[in-house]
């Protein structure tokens, strides 16, 4: 029983396995058939997928190109050119590109970012600017219209005012013409009257002319006579003021120190100062021309305690004449209470060396209390001017004409000299020779000149002993005893 059961089981197993094998073979055949069909489907699907992928990539490139065109994607010209080159065979994209290039030309060559978004912004900005310009232009037009209306009104008012003014002027012209006609009539009457009066005046003037000619002839003769008298008086005045009529300024009051020192009746109240030199004249001489100078003295001290007292030394170039108390003194360069003014003319050579010594002359004049008011130098330059206070005109060397002609500079100098001398003559200024003036101011001895600098000599600065007391009496102190009496010749 158990064996049959196993057989049955085995048979059942075989039957089942056979049935399963048939099923597997059928399934395998079905699968093989179905696999062939699926392979074709897969191939078709793969091809469709490849076409779709290519289409997608083309659409993506189109999308990128369109983004560049629209400005949604940042790009440069090189990227745009590369993207556009991939659609060279596409008519639609070529049309889009040609329109894009034409539209982007509106942006101008200086714009680097070119797309429709930039174009729209540019166009909008341009529209806004144009709108602002339109508004500004409209405002200007409105302002111009206002000004135009104001100008028209002003011109209208001006024309109206001018019309009224023209009417007024026309009325004034008419009135003026009437007044002018009246004035013209009056003027003609006045002309007639003036002509009548002029004829009468001409006759009267002719009569007066004959009378005045007679008076003029008389006055001319009188003028000539007065001129002759004036010239004569001028000559007399010049002679009175000339050097030969100069009065003495003071006198010697005492003679001491053996006749080497004298005292004068001039002092600080007279403006005297040390260094002034005088010529000593006889006591009876009142004018410089009446006596020959017996000596020359130089003031060495002005007494400050007394108004009219000064001490002077006798210069070494004195004559043998004895100086006495009461002798007169005279200097052309000094006057009591004022300065004597000099004029210098031409080259002033005081030592015969051919050189101009005017600075020395000026120093001597200043030392003796005078001053120089005008100086005409040898080169024609003039310093200062003549005045009413100028007393002397010191004339230097005369011009030496060679061959009867003068050079240009000398001619100018001669002309100025002649003018100055003529002016001095008309003002009554006396002429004095340079040598004569130096005789008064400088002296003739070499001991009167004290060199300075390296040529200084000790002997020129010897100490002077104090002079003895002034003598009391008419006789010089040289011949007086200490009590003022005369010492006999036989006494020691």
Secondary structure, DSSP 8 states (H G I E B T S, - for coil): -HHHHHHHHHHHHHHHHHHHHHHHHHHHHHHHHHHHHHHHHHHHHHHHHHHHHHHHHHHHHHHHHHHHHHTSS---HHHHHHHHHTTTT-HHHHHHHHHHHHHHGGG-TT----SHHHHHHHHHHHHHHHHHHHHHHHHHHHHHHHHHHHHHHHHHHHHHHHHHHHHHHHHHHHHHHHHHHHHHHHHHHHHHHHHHHHHHHHHHHHHHHHHHHHHHHHHHHHHHHHHHHHHHHHHHHHHHHSGGG-B--EEEEEEEGGGTEEEES--GGGT--TT-EEEEE-TT--BGGGS---EEEEEEEE-SSSSS-EEEEE-TT--SS---TT-EEE-TTEETTEE-EEEEES---SSSSSS--HHHHHHHHHHTT-EEEEEE-TTS-EEE---TTEEEEEE------BTTB--HHHHHHHHHHHHHHHHHHHTT-EEEEHHHHHHHHT-S-GGG----GGG--GGGG-----------SSS-GGGB-TTS-B--TT--
